[in-house]
Amino acid sequence: MTSSSPDPLTIVVTTPRSDTVEIRLDGEMDDETSYEVVDTVRQLLRAHRGVSRLELHCGPSVAGDPTGLAALLMIRRLAEADDVDLVLTGQAGL
């Protein structure tokens, strides 16, 4: 039996509208990579103060462990603190 290695995490950020930031995730969000996602969100919220909507799109291979779930909760707290609506879409596997 062989164990497959996790897919590396990719983070793609776009700003489709002046009030919206989109973050697309694909790959493994776990204790080794979740900090990167939280840090990306933190930096984006600082850089885009006029944003009222944050869309977090999780690709089909985004698999989470408890640390990934904790990262999503931290992202929600960051968004709420800045009065930004968080929309989570996709198949997060959590």
VEXSELUM-901953 format. One record per residue: x, z, y of N, C-alpha, C, CB in turn; residue number from 0. Coordinates in Angstrom, 3 decimals. Each point is the difference from the previous one (the first is absolute). Glycine has a CB too. Layout:
BEGIN
         nX         nZ         nY        caX        caZ        caY         cX         cZ         cY        cbX        cbZ        cbY   seq
          X          Z          Y          X          Z          Y          X          Z          Y          X          Z          Y   NUM
...
end
This chain:
BEGIN
         nX         nZ         nY        caX        caZ        caY         cX         cZ         cY        cbX        cbZ        cbY   seq
      0.845      0.000     -1.174     -0.845      0.000      1.174      0.890      0.000      1.236     -1.852      1.218     -1.238     0
      1.591     -2.128      2.149      0.799     -0.068      1.220     -0.828      0.484      1.169      1.338     -1.917     -0.916     1
     -0.652      2.515      1.832     -0.651      0.495      1.204      0.266     -0.974      1.129      0.228      2.396     -0.763     2
     -1.266     -2.811      1.437      0.203     -0.914      1.116      0.322      0.802      1.245     -1.564     -1.693     -1.018     3
      2.466      1.167      1.809      0.348      0.696      1.240     -1.086     -0.286      1.032      2.495     -0.158     -0.503     4
     -2.705      1.107      1.409     -1.046     -0.195      1.009      0.359     -1.132      0.957     -0.591      2.429     -0.171     5
     -0.437     -3.072      0.679      0.213     -1.036      0.997      0.487      0.644      1.286     -1.780     -1.457     -1.041     6
      2.763      0.844      1.705      0.448      0.567      1.281     -1.136     -0.076      1.024      2.399     -0.676     -0.493     7
     -2.413      1.636      1.373     -1.036      0.056      1.032      0.321     -0.991      1.106     -0.451      2.419     -0.530     8
     -0.553     -3.198      0.921      0.127     -0.850      1.182     -1.050      0.442      1.004      0.889     -1.961     -1.364     9
     -0.489      1.969      2.627     -0.883      0.396      1.098      0.006     -1.138      1.010      0.452      2.502     -0.349    10
     -1.622     -3.061      0.610     -0.136     -1.079      0.977     -0.954      0.471      1.084      0.444     -1.798     -1.753    11
      0.018      1.739      2.998     -0.797      0.464      1.138     -0.397     -1.189      0.856      1.178      2.231     -0.014    12
     -2.459     -2.288      0.377     -0.485     -1.028      0.923     -0.923      0.665      1.020      0.178     -1.816     -1.787    13
     -0.349      1.141      2.900     -0.939      0.461      1.031     -0.951     -1.155      0.292      1.705      1.629      1.024    14
     -2.759     -1.769     -1.826     -0.915     -1.135      0.146     -0.816      0.034      1.294     -0.121     -0.075     -2.467    15
     -0.089      1.271      2.988     -0.726      0.175      1.260      0.712      1.093      0.786     -2.232     -0.729     -1.030    16
      2.007      0.771      2.309      0.699      0.977      0.837     -0.364      1.444     -0.345      0.057     -1.706      1.803    17
     -1.220      1.906     -2.422     -0.427      1.357     -0.329      0.247      0.370     -1.459     -1.707     -0.209      1.774    18
      2.321     -0.696     -2.549      0.133      0.198     -1.441      1.428     -0.247     -0.479     -2.389     -0.670     -0.266    19
      2.839      1.558     -0.601      1.256     -0.199     -0.717     -0.338     -0.041     -1.485      1.390      1.178      1.811    20
     -0.861     -2.189     -2.505     -0.194     -0.111     -1.441      1.322      0.270     -0.697     -1.874     -1.667      0.311    21
      1.810      2.441     -1.382      1.162      0.231     -0.843     -0.390     -0.411     -1.407      0.869      1.909      1.464    22
     -0.114     -2.846     -2.027     -0.244     -0.457     -1.372      1.091      0.554     -0.894     -1.140     -2.113      0.811    23
      0.709      2.792     -1.867      0.931      0.604     -0.947     -0.107     -0.693     -1.340     -0.161      2.198      1.189    24
      1.292     -2.402     -1.807      0.006     -0.509     -1.358      1.207      0.608     -0.699     -1.168     -2.179      0.666    25
      0.985      2.623     -1.871      1.073      0.635     -0.753     -0.316      1.458     -0.269      1.636     -1.578      1.015    26
     -0.617      2.317     -1.350     -0.154      1.396     -0.406      0.093      0.943      1.191      0.961     -0.576     -2.225    27
     -2.016      1.349      2.460      0.044      1.045      1.025      0.033      1.330     -0.735     -1.267     -1.416      1.730    28
      2.470      2.005     -1.781      0.187      1.251     -0.718      0.867      0.931      0.833     -0.232     -1.177     -2.223    29
      0.798      2.186      1.598      0.792      0.973      0.755      1.249     -0.611      0.617     -0.856      1.759     -1.511    30
      1.296     -2.900      1.012      1.182     -0.646      0.568     -0.325     -0.945      1.153      1.051      0.187     -2.226    31
     -2.284     -0.641      2.309     -0.336     -1.005      1.017     -1.103      0.421      0.971      0.690     -1.684     -1.646    32
     -1.450      2.698      1.316     -1.129      0.368      0.849      0.436      0.450      1.388     -1.237      0.645     -2.046    33
      2.418     -0.010      2.137      0.492      0.416      1.323      0.160     -1.204      0.915      1.183      1.951     -1.042    34
     -0.793     -3.081      0.464      0.204     -1.217      0.787     -1.314     -0.482      0.609      1.929     -0.624     -1.481    35
     -3.006      0.713      0.719     -1.317     -0.410      0.485     -0.456      0.932      1.125     -0.576     -0.935     -2.282    36
      0.705      2.243      2.074     -0.408      0.970      1.020      0.821     -0.201      1.270     -0.660      1.650     -1.793    37
      1.965     -1.849      1.643      0.857     -0.201      1.167     -0.371     -1.285      0.741      1.845      1.244     -1.164    38
     -2.189     -2.292      0.434     -0.424     -1.255      0.624     -1.259      0.221      0.831      1.011     -1.306     -1.901    39
     -1.979      2.014      1.324     -1.242      0.279      0.730      0.291      0.834      1.245     -1.306     -0.101     -2.156    40
      2.125      1.124      2.008      0.338      0.860      1.137      0.616     -0.819      1.138      0.355      1.935     -1.577    41
      0.587     -2.806      1.249      0.651     -0.834      1.012     -0.980     -0.983      0.635      2.151      0.221     -1.254    42
     -3.017     -0.807      0.451     -0.978     -0.954      0.537     -0.978      0.670      0.951      0.214     -1.337     -2.086    43
     -0.669      2.522      1.735     -0.939      0.698      0.877      0.654      0.377      1.323     -1.196      0.874     -2.012    44
      2.484     -0.571      1.985      0.722      0.277      1.250      0.168     -1.267      0.830      1.209      1.884     -1.129    45
     -0.899     -2.987      0.478      0.284     -1.256      0.699     -1.253     -0.694      0.515      1.999     -0.239     -1.429    46
     -3.138      0.480      0.783     -1.252     -0.681      0.344     -1.048      1.037      0.406      0.536     -1.897     -1.603    47
     -0.346      2.512      2.744     -0.887      1.080      0.452     -1.440     -0.460      0.220      1.975      1.056      1.064    48
     -2.223     -2.332     -0.792     -1.354     -0.480      0.248     -0.773     -0.347     -1.254      0.823     -0.840      2.130    49
     -0.220      1.012     -3.282     -0.641     -0.358     -1.261     -1.121      0.978     -0.316      2.148     -1.004     -0.828    50
     -3.280      0.464      0.393     -1.114      0.861     -0.390     -0.339     -0.143     -1.485     -0.887     -0.177      2.328    51
      1.587     -0.749     -3.015     -0.301     -0.254     -1.411      1.300     -0.272     -0.752     -2.287     -0.925      0.597    52
      2.462      1.609     -1.711      1.137     -0.204     -0.887     -0.545     -0.408     -1.354      1.436      1.692      1.248    53
     -1.082     -2.884     -1.690     -0.458     -0.488     -1.300      1.170      0.064     -0.972     -1.738     -1.520      1.073    54
      1.560      2.248     -2.150      1.017      0.148     -1.019     -0.493     -0.723     -1.244      0.801      2.227      0.951    55
     -0.187     -3.371     -1.236     -0.401     -0.840     -1.135      0.959      0.255     -1.153     -0.973     -1.774      1.541    56
      0.444      2.236     -2.657      0.813      0.292     -1.173     -0.175     -1.114     -1.017     -0.205      2.484      0.402    57
      1.294     -3.150     -0.725     -0.032     -1.088     -0.965     -0.308      0.497     -1.400      1.624     -1.235      1.403    58
     -1.912      0.321     -2.311     -0.425      0.382     -1.348      1.069      0.746     -0.788     -1.479     -1.967      0.025    59
      2.741      1.826      0.347      1.025      0.698     -0.770      0.450      1.297      0.647      0.735     -2.190     -0.843    60
     -1.410      2.602      1.921      0.347      1.287      0.609     -0.513      1.092     -0.930     -0.098     -0.946      2.385    61
      1.028      1.650     -2.974     -0.358      1.103     -0.889      0.480      1.273      0.644      0.130     -1.450     -2.072    62
     -0.943      2.448      2.044      0.379      1.236      0.668      0.062      1.171     -0.953     -1.024     -0.867      2.060    63
      1.920      1.759     -1.760      0.032      1.283     -0.676     -0.507      1.027      1.007      1.957     -0.674     -1.537    64
     -1.927      1.947      1.228     -0.497      0.983      0.968      0.704     -0.077      1.359     -0.544      1.467     -1.925    65
      1.809     -1.863      1.935      0.711     -0.132      1.268     -0.564     -1.156      0.810      2.065      0.954     -1.050    66
     -2.461     -2.045      0.386     -0.637     -1.119      0.691     -1.323      0.411      0.607      1.115     -1.577     -1.558    67
     -1.883      2.377      0.817     -1.269      0.502      0.531      0.247      0.907      1.202     -1.030     -0.147     -2.293    68
      2.050      0.996      2.205      0.345      0.871      1.127      0.391     -0.832      1.218      0.758      1.787     -1.603    69
     -0.073     -2.910      1.379      0.376     -0.883      1.109     -1.235     -0.582      0.667      2.148     -0.549     -1.161    70
     -3.139      0.146      0.362     -1.232     -0.527      0.578     -0.725      1.066      0.817     -0.192     -1.599     -1.918    71
      0.206      2.824      1.450     -0.621      1.081      0.761      0.749      0.255      1.309     -0.797      1.027     -2.149    72
      2.117     -1.105      2.116      0.792      0.174      1.222     -0.288     -1.136      0.975      1.801      1.194     -1.303    73
     -1.934     -2.398      0.798     -0.328     -1.146      0.865     -1.359      0.220      0.650      1.364     -1.550     -1.459    74
     -2.316      2.060      0.694     -1.320      0.292      0.566      0.108      1.030      1.121     -1.066     -0.522     -2.217    75
      1.875      1.549      2.005      0.180      1.023      1.037      0.658     -0.573      1.250      0.180      1.732     -1.789    76
      0.819     -2.589      1.599      0.663     -0.631      1.148     -0.987     -0.850      0.791      2.174     -0.015     -1.259    77
     -2.997     -0.753      0.540     -0.991     -0.847      0.668     -1.022      0.844      0.749      0.313     -1.746     -1.768    78
     -0.813      2.797      1.118     -0.981      0.866      0.655      0.577      0.666      1.240     -1.073      0.395     -2.210    79
      2.318      0.016      2.146      0.635      0.663      1.149      0.087     -0.922      1.207      1.309      1.410     -1.582    80
     -1.205     -2.721      1.324      0.062     -0.977      1.085     -1.347     -0.661      0.254      2.384     -0.398     -0.568    81
     -3.459      0.922     -0.037     -1.349     -0.532      0.155     -0.068     -1.471     -0.410     -0.403      1.636      1.854    82
      1.037     -1.942     -2.979      0.041     -1.358     -0.539     -0.802     -0.013     -1.298      2.284     -0.469      1.057    83
     -3.176     -0.519     -1.187     -0.771     -0.152     -1.229      0.906     -0.573     -1.081     -2.148     -0.340      1.306    84
      2.154      0.967     -2.486      0.780     -0.469     -1.133     -0.920     -0.679     -0.992      1.683      1.838      0.325    85
     -1.323     -3.063     -0.703     -0.762     -0.756     -0.997      0.956     -0.275     -1.156     -1.555     -1.074      1.758    86
      1.191      1.561     -2.931      0.805     -0.205     -1.203     -0.700     -1.024     -0.875      0.922      2.364      0.100    87
     -0.212     -3.438     -0.430     -0.588     -1.043     -0.827      0.931     -0.330     -1.149     -1.228     -0.927      1.980    88
      0.689      0.256     -2.971      0.804     -0.454     -1.136     -0.136      0.911     -1.192      1.584     -1.014      1.582    89
     -0.656      0.842     -2.470     -0.029      0.716     -1.275      1.196      0.940     -0.061     -1.186     -1.931     -1.145    90
      1.072      3.070      1.740      1.130      0.918      0.130      0.415      0.636     -1.323     -0.753      0.444      2.309    91
     -0.035     -0.504     -3.322      0.363      0.564     -1.279      0.165      1.514      0.031      1.092     -2.143     -0.508    92
     -1.689      2.768      1.495      0.124      1.457      0.114     -1.199      0.685     -0.605      1.358     -0.263      2.063    93
end
